[in-house]
Amino acid sequence: MGMPGPMQLLLILAIVIVIFGAKRLKNIGSDLGGAVKGFKTAVKDEAEETTAQIEEVKDDVETAAKRDNEENKV
């Protein structure tokens, strides 16, 4: 069974509008859009935080390596 065609999708949309009503359907769409936006923001914030942590660890490793090199020269 393949994807529904345009006529089947219109029929499904008509049934959903009859069941839920246009106003409630708009509210559901708005709530869903807000949830997706919040999810994307959370993912972006987490990625930025992880990148900052990686940079911090990288700096710590570089500092420790320089210190070790200086101690080995003496």
C-alpha positions in Angstrom: 0.0 0.0 0.0 1.5 3.3 -1.1 1.2 6.9 -0.1 -2.3 8.3 -0.1 -3.0 10.5 -3.1 -4.2 14.2 -3.1 -7.9 13.2 -3.0 -7.4 10.9 0.0 -5.4 13.6 1.8 -8.2 16.2 1.2 -10.7 13.7 2.5 -8.7 13.0 5.6 -8.2 16.8 6.2 -12.0 17.3 5.8 -12.8 14.6 8.3 -10.2 16.1 10.8 -11.8 19.5 10.4 -15.3 18.2 11.0 -14.1 16.2 14.1 -12.0 18.9 15.7 -13.2 22.2 14.2 -11.1 24.7 12.4 -10.4 26.9 15.5 -9.3 23.9 17.6 -7.2 22.6 14.7 -5.5 26.0 14.5 -4.7 25.9 18.2 -3.3 22.4 17.9 -1.1 23.5 15.0 0.1 26.6 17.0 0.9 24.5 20.1 2.8 21.9 17.9 4.7 24.7 16.2 5.7 26.2 19.6 6.8 22.8 20.9 9.0 22.3 17.8 10.5 25.7 18.2 11.2 25.1 21.9 12.8 21.7 21.0 15.1 23.3 18.3 16.1 26.1 20.8 17.0 23.5 23.4 19.0 21.4 21.0 20.9 24.6 19.8 21.6 25.6 23.4 22.8 22.2 24.3 25.1 22.1 21.3 26.6 25.5 22.2 27.2 24.4 25.8 28.8 21.2 24.6 31.1 23.1 22.2 32.1 25.5 25.1 32.9 22.5 27.3 35.0 20.9 24.6 36.9 24.2 24.1 37.5 24.4 27.8 38.9 20.9 28.0 41.0 21.6 24.9 42.5 24.7 26.5 43.2 22.7 29.8 45.0 20.0 27.8 47.1 22.5 25.9 48.0 24.3 29.1 49.0 21.0 30.7 51.1 20.0 27.7 52.9 23.3 27.7 53.6 23.0 31.4 54.9 19.5 30.9 57.2 20.6 28.1 58.6 23.4 30.2 59.2 21.0 33.1 61.0 18.5 30.8 63.3 21.2 29.4 64.6 22.2 32.9 
